[in-house]
Amino acid sequence: MADKTGKKGIGIIGYGGFGEFIRQAWDGMDNARVAAICDADSSRNPGDGIAFYTNIDEMLADANVDIVSIATPPSSHKEIAIQTLRAGKHALIEKPLALSMKDAEEIKRVADGRQSLRLSEIRKRRNWHYLAFDFQTQRA
């Protein structure tokens, strides 16, 4: 749910180097704010007032989180993406979407079953521009 200013709440799962990079990008946006961070390593808590979780289920239950940015190792993308979608959150998954076509298709199947949700994967091209590939065209 957007906050009083209309900004969407972002949850970041995986707060290693790339998770920190993603946070900087989200912090620079006018229509979003980082509402929560989740990492299994509690020493990665930035300690700056943003809700911090070591348990994914707890972060997904946070009503301030609308969109989940998944920045974990690729081997965990399928499980976390499906968990995120089933929790009623939009999912933004860093590349690769999954480690196999079968896993990618399963993620898409779950997203298709959640008609009001959006699932996107980010890819970086050689020209360093980012493109979002939408697997579901319906907007919330």
C-alpha positions as CSV (number, residue, x, y, z in Angstrom):
1,M,0.0,0.0,0.0
2,A,1.4,3.4,-0.9
3,D,2.1,5.7,2.0
4,K,0.4,9.1,2.6
5,T,2.6,10.7,-0.1
6,G,1.7,8.1,-2.7
7,K,5.1,6.4,-2.6
8,K,5.1,2.6,-3.0
9,G,6.9,0.7,-0.3
10,I,9.9,-1.4,-1.5
11,G,11.2,-4.5,0.3
12,I,14.7,-5.7,-0.6
13,I,15.5,-9.4,-0.1
14,G,19.2,-9.9,-0.1
15,Y,21.3,-7.0,1.2
16,G,24.8,-7.8,0.1
17,G,26.7,-5.5,-2.2
18,F,24.0,-5.6,-4.9
19,G,21.2,-5.2,-2.5
20,E,22.9,-2.0,-1.2
21,F,23.3,-0.8,-4.8
22,I,19.5,-1.4,-5.4
23,R,18.7,0.6,-2.3
24,Q,20.6,3.6,-3.6
25,A,18.6,3.4,-6.9
26,W,15.2,3.1,-5.0
27,D,16.2,6.0,-2.7
28,G,16.6,8.2,-5.8
29,M,13.1,7.6,-7.0
30,D,10.3,10.1,-6.4
31,N,7.4,7.5,-6.3
32,A,9.0,4.8,-4.1
33,R,10.6,4.4,-0.7
34,V,12.5,1.5,0.8
35,A,10.2,0.2,3.6
36,A,12.0,-3.0,4.6
37,I,15.2,-5.0,4.1
38,C,15.6,-8.7,4.6
39,D,18.8,-10.6,4.8
40,A,19.7,-13.8,6.7
41,D,22.8,-12.0,8.0
42,S,21.7,-9.7,10.8
43,S,25.0,-7.8,10.6
44,R,23.8,-6.4,7.3
45,N,21.1,-4.3,9.1
46,P,21.9,-0.7,8.0
47,G,20.5,0.5,11.3
48,D,18.9,3.6,9.8
49,G,15.3,3.2,10.8
50,I,14.2,1.0,7.9
51,A,12.5,-2.2,9.1
52,F,15.0,-5.1,9.0
53,Y,14.1,-8.7,8.9
54,T,16.1,-12.0,8.9
55,N,12.9,-13.9,8.0
56,I,11.4,-13.6,4.6
57,D,7.9,-14.5,5.7
58,E,8.0,-11.7,8.3
59,M,9.0,-9.1,5.7
60,L,6.3,-10.3,3.3
61,A,3.7,-9.8,6.0
62,D,4.8,-6.2,6.4
63,A,1.8,-4.1,5.1
64,N,4.2,-1.3,4.2
65,V,5.8,-3.4,1.5
66,D,4.2,-3.3,-1.9
67,I,7.0,-4.4,-4.2
68,V,9.8,-6.9,-3.5
69,S,13.1,-6.5,-5.1
70,I,14.9,-9.9,-5.1
71,A,18.7,-9.6,-5.0
72,T,19.7,-13.0,-3.7
73,P,21.8,-15.7,-5.4
74,P,20.1,-17.1,-8.5
75,S,19.5,-20.5,-7.0
76,S,17.0,-18.9,-4.6
77,H,15.1,-16.8,-7.1
78,K,12.3,-19.3,-7.9
79,E,11.4,-20.1,-4.3
80,I,11.5,-16.4,-3.2
81,A,9.6,-15.2,-6.2
82,I,6.8,-17.7,-5.8
83,Q,6.7,-16.9,-2.0
84,T,6.5,-13.2,-2.8
85,L,3.7,-13.5,-5.4
86,R,1.7,-15.8,-3.1
87,A,2.0,-13.2,-0.4
88,G,0.3,-10.7,-2.7
89,K,3.4,-8.6,-3.5
90,H,4.8,-7.5,-6.8
91,A,8.1,-9.1,-7.6
92,L,11.2,-7.6,-9.3
93,I,13.8,-10.2,-9.8
94,E,17.4,-9.6,-10.7
95,K,18.8,-11.6,-13.5
96,P,18.6,-14.4,-14.1
97,L,14.9,-15.0,-13.5
98,A,15.6,-18.7,-12.8
99,L,18.2,-21.3,-13.4
100,S,16.0,-23.3,-15.8
101,M,13.2,-22.7,-18.2
102,K,11.0,-25.1,-16.1
103,D,11.6,-22.9,-13.0
104,A,10.9,-19.7,-15.0
105,E,7.7,-21.1,-16.3
106,E,6.6,-22.1,-12.8
107,I,7.2,-18.5,-11.6
108,K,5.2,-17.2,-14.6
109,R,2.4,-19.7,-13.8
110,V,2.1,-18.4,-10.3
111,A,2.2,-14.8,-11.5
112,D,-0.5,-15.5,-14.0
113,G,-2.7,-16.9,-11.2
114,R,-2.3,-13.6,-9.3
115,Q,-4.0,-11.4,-12.0
116,S,-3.5,-8.1,-10.2
117,L,0.3,-8.6,-9.7
118,R,3.3,-7.8,-11.9
119,L,6.4,-9.8,-12.2
120,S,9.5,-8.3,-13.9
121,E,13.0,-9.3,-14.5
122,I,15.8,-6.8,-15.0
123,R,18.4,-7.3,-17.6
124,K,21.4,-5.2,-18.4
125,R,22.5,-4.8,-22.0
126,R,26.0,-4.0,-23.1
127,N,25.0,-0.3,-23.4
128,W,24.3,-0.3,-19.7
129,H,20.7,0.6,-20.0
130,Y,18.2,-1.4,-18.0
131,L,15.2,-3.0,-19.5
132,A,12.3,-4.6,-17.6
133,F,10.8,-7.6,-19.2
134,D,7.2,-7.9,-18.1
135,F,5.8,-11.4,-17.9
136,Q,2.3,-10.2,-17.1
137,T,0.8,-7.1,-18.7
138,Q,-2.0,-6.5,-16.3
139,R,-1.4,-3.6,-13.9
140,A,-2.5,-3.5,-10.3
